Amino acid sequence: MGKSFSRIGCLFVFLSALWFIMATPLLAEDIAHRRIIGFSPDGTSFAFEQSGIENGSGRAYAHVFLIETGRNKWVKGVPFRVTARGSGKLRAARQKVRRGARNTLARYRINRKGVVLASNPITELNADPHKVTVLTRRTIRELDEPLVFYIEEVRIRIPRCYRATSKRIKGMIIRVRRKGGHRQVLHEDKRIPKSRGCPTSYGIEDIIHLKKRSGGAVYAVIYSFIRAGSDVQERRFIAGGWHDDGGDYQEPEHYRDLYDYYGGSEYSNQNDRDDRNSGNDRNDRNDRDRYRC
């Protein structure tokens, strides 16, 4: 009798575990890393890099994007894209795409990183990804009215995505609230470019600030988005810029040293040091272990 009850109990536990596994959506994930490359000295151009391991194929990828901050358009000839077979090739893919982009970044003089005013990584759960409030300078007292950046997600019908996912496909409207409470629309999706795939959600990842020598400032905002497929969710990045020429605040001369402290060295000279200091070695190993099966 005891053995019968034991067998029944084991069978019950097995069936319960099987039901739980079948009831849990087994969507694979492909989460890209991002690295800020920087601005041109006048702020008219901004570059960043994304990289990771493709789910399924296990291939490493690395992309470098360069945008015109005034028009929020890709510079002609970009992005630079590299893929490499094998998840152990992530560092090699990064190095190869940087070599490919080096001349273009040098031509546009991408050598100023500016200052990161806000950052909301995927691991941070208490931040609102759709609304970020920042001060425009380092200060204990709020001497200036803060800037508020907003994302509003809007539904957009994309026939090509019907077979890829049953989730709602979304575009975004980006606004900033300036001094006096006036809101300005920075971008509004009328359609979704094919390069974005089938996006289902958005968030503000980083806000980067650069004081322009001519006066005013430029802001680069990196946005994360999740795009869906039939059996995978992918997290990728896009960026936009905004020139605020209404500010009259001039930073003291000694603040220039702080820009170097925050990473103002040229991108080409920072590559190896960035890889060593950013935890990417650990991330590479984690990615390889994650997709080994």
C-alpha positions in Angstrom: 0.0 0.0 0.0 2.8 2.4 0.9 4.6 1.8 -2.4 1.4 2.4 -4.3 0.9 5.8 -2.6 4.5 6.7 -3.2 4.2 5.9 -6.9 1.0 7.9 -7.1 2.7 10.8 -5.4 5.7 10.7 -7.8 3.3 10.6 -10.8 1.4 13.6 -9.4 4.6 15.6 -9.0 5.7 14.6 -12.5 2.4 15.6 -14.1 2.3 18.9 -12.1 5.8 19.8 -13.3 4.9 18.9 -16.9 1.8 21.0 -16.8 3.8 24.0 -15.4 6.4 23.7 -18.2 3.7 23.4 -20.9 1.8 26.4 -19.4 4.9 28.6 -19.3 5.6 30.5 -22.5 9.0 29.4 -23.7 10.0 32.5 -25.6 13.8 32.8 -26.2 15.5 36.1 -25.6 18.2 38.0 -27.5 19.3 41.0 -25.5 21.8 43.3 -27.1 24.5 45.3 -25.3 25.0 48.9 -26.1 28.0 51.2 -25.9 28.1 55.0 -26.3 30.7 56.1 -28.8 30.1 59.8 -28.8 29.5 63.1 -30.6 31.3 65.3 -33.0 32.6 68.5 -31.4 29.6 70.5 -32.7 27.1 67.9 -31.7 25.7 67.4 -35.2 26.6 63.7 -35.3 26.3 61.0 -32.7 27.4 57.3 -32.8 26.7 54.2 -30.7 27.3 50.5 -30.9 25.2 47.5 -30.2 26.3 43.8 -30.0 25.2 40.4 -28.8 24.5 36.8 -29.6 21.7 35.9 -32.0 19.3 33.4 -30.5 18.9 30.2 -32.4 21.8 30.6 -34.8 24.2 31.5 -31.9 26.1 33.9 -34.2 27.8 37.0 -32.7 26.8 40.4 -34.1 28.0 43.9 -33.8 26.6 47.1 -35.3 27.8 50.7 -35.3 25.2 53.5 -35.9 25.9 57.1 -36.8 23.1 59.7 -36.9 22.6 63.3 -37.8 21.2 64.8 -34.6 19.5 67.6 -36.3 17.5 65.5 -38.7 17.5 62.1 -36.8 18.7 60.3 -40.0 21.4 57.8 -40.5 24.5 59.2 -42.0 25.0 57.9 -45.6 26.8 54.5 -45.6 25.8 53.4 -42.1 25.1 51.3 -40.1 28.1 49.1 -40.2 27.2 45.5 -39.5 29.3 42.4 -38.8 28.3 38.9 -37.9 30.6 36.0 -36.9 29.9 32.3 -36.6 30.0 31.0 -33.0 29.1 32.7 -29.8 32.7 32.8 -28.8 33.4 35.4 -31.6 31.6 38.3 -29.9 34.8 40.2 -29.2 36.1 39.5 -32.7 32.8 40.9 -34.2 33.1 44.1 -32.1 36.7 44.6 -33.1 35.9 44.0 -36.8 33.0 46.4 -36.9 35.1 49.1 -35.1 37.8 48.8 -37.7 35.2 49.0 -40.5 33.7 52.2 -38.9 36.9 53.9 -37.9 37.5 56.0 -41.0 33.9 57.2 -41.1 33.9 58.1 -37.4 37.2 59.9 -37.9 35.8 61.8 -40.9 32.8 63.0 -38.7 35.2 63.7 -35.8 33.4 61.5 -33.3 35.6 62.1 -30.3 33.4 63.7 -27.6 31.3 61.4 -25.3 29.5 64.1 -23.4 27.9 63.4 -20.1 25.3 60.7 -19.4 22.4 62.4 -17.5 20.3 59.3 -17.1 20.5 55.6 -17.8 17.8 53.0 -17.4 19.2 49.5 -18.1 17.0 46.5 -18.4 17.9 45.3 -14.9 16.5 48.5 -13.3 12.9 47.8 -12.2 12.0 51.0 -10.3 12.5 53.4 -13.2 9.7 54.5 -15.6 11.0 53.7 -19.1 8.5 56.0 -20.7 9.3 59.2 -18.7 12.7 60.4 -17.6 13.4 63.7 -15.8 16.9 65.2 -15.8 18.8 68.2 -14.7 21.0 69.7 -17.4 24.0 70.3 -15.2 25.7 68.8 -12.2 24.3 70.6 -9.2 22.9 69.9 -5.7 20.5 72.7 -6.0 17.9 72.7 -8.8 19.1 75.9 -10.4 17.4 75.2 -13.7 14.0 73.7 -14.5 14.4 70.0 -15.3 13.8 68.6 -18.8 11.3 65.7 -19.1 11.5 63.2 -21.9 8.5 61.2 -22.8 7.6 58.1 -24.9 4.1 57.5 -25.9 3.5 54.1 -27.5 1.0 54.1 -30.4 -0.5 51.1 -32.2 0.5 50.8 -35.9 -0.8 48.0 -38.2 1.9 46.2 -40.1 0.7 43.4 -42.3 4.1 41.8 -42.6 4.1 41.2 -38.8 0.8 39.3 -38.6 2.5 36.0 -39.0 5.4 36.8 -36.8 3.5 37.6 -33.6 0.0 38.0 -32.1 1.1 40.9 -30.0 0.2 44.5 -30.9 2.8 46.3 -33.0 3.7 49.7 -31.8 5.4 52.9 -32.9 6.3 55.8 -30.7 5.9 59.5 -30.2 8.8 61.2 -28.4 8.3 64.5 -26.6 10.4 66.8 -24.4 9.0 69.3 -21.9 11.0 72.4 -21.9 11.1 75.5 -19.6 7.7 76.9 -18.9 6.0 73.6 -19.4 6.0 73.7 -23.2 6.1 70.2 -24.8 7.8 69.7 -28.1 7.4 66.7 -30.3 10.8 65.3 -31.3 9.7 62.4 -33.3 6.4 60.7 -34.3 6.2 57.3 -36.1 3.9 57.3 -39.1 5.3 53.9 -40.2 7.7 51.3 -38.9 10.9 50.9 -40.9 11.8 47.3 -41.8 15.1 47.6 -39.9 13.1 47.8 -36.7 11.2 44.6 -37.3 8.0 44.1 -35.4 8.4 46.2 -32.2 6.0 45.7 -29.3 7.4 48.1 -26.6 9.8 50.9 -26.1 11.8 52.5 -23.3 14.3 55.3 -22.8 17.7 53.8 -22.2 20.2 56.7 -22.0 20.1 60.5 -22.2 23.5 62.0 -23.1 24.3 65.7 -23.0 26.9 67.8 -24.8 27.5 71.5 -24.4 28.1 73.1 -27.7 31.0 75.6 -28.0 28.7 77.9 -30.0 26.2 78.0 -27.1 23.2 75.8 -26.2 23.4 72.0 -26.0 22.6 68.8 -27.9 21.0 65.7 -26.4 21.3 62.2 -27.7 18.6 59.8 -26.5 19.1 56.1 -26.9 15.8 54.1 -27.0 15.5 50.4 -26.4 12.7 48.4 -28.1 11.5 44.8 -28.0 10.7 43.2 -31.3 8.8 40.0 -31.4 8.9 36.9 -33.6 7.2 33.6 -33.5 9.6 32.1 -30.9 12.0 34.8 -29.8 12.0 38.3 -28.3 14.8 40.6 -29.3 16.0 43.8 -27.5 17.6 46.4 -29.7 18.5 50.1 -29.7 17.8 53.2 -31.8 18.8 56.8 -31.2 17.6 60.3 -31.8 19.0 63.8 -31.2 17.7 67.2 -30.1 19.4 70.6 -30.2 18.4 73.0 -27.4 19.8 76.4 -28.4 17.7 78.3 -25.9 20.0 77.8 -22.9 22.3 80.6 -21.8 24.2 78.7 -19.1 27.9 78.4 -19.7 29.9 75.7 -17.8 33.1 76.8 -16.0 36.4 76.0 -17.7 37.4 73.3 -15.2 34.3 71.3 -16.2 36.1 70.3 -19.4 38.3 67.9 -17.4 35.1 66.2 -16.2 34.1 65.4 -19.7 37.3 63.4 -20.1 36.6 61.7 -16.8 33.2 60.6 -18.1 34.9 59.1 -21.2 35.8 61.8 -23.6 38.7 60.0 -25.2 38.6 59.0 -28.8 36.6 55.9 -29.5 39.5 54.2 -31.4 41.8 54.5 -28.4 39.1 53.3 -25.9 38.2 50.0 -27.5 40.4 47.5 -25.6 40.0 49.4 -22.3 36.2 49.5 -22.7 36.1 45.7 -23.3 38.2 45.1 -20.2 36.3 47.5 -17.9 32.7 47.2 -18.9 32.1 43.6 -17.8 31.8 42.4 -21.4 34.2 39.5 -20.8 31.8 38.2 -18.2 28.8 38.9 -20.5 30.5 37.0 -23.3 30.9 34.0 -21.1 27.4 34.2 -19.8 26.0 34.4 -23.4 28.0 31.4 -24.5 26.8 29.4 -21.6 23.2 30.6 -22.1 23.1 29.5 -25.8 25.3 26.4 -25.5 22.4 24.0 -25.6 
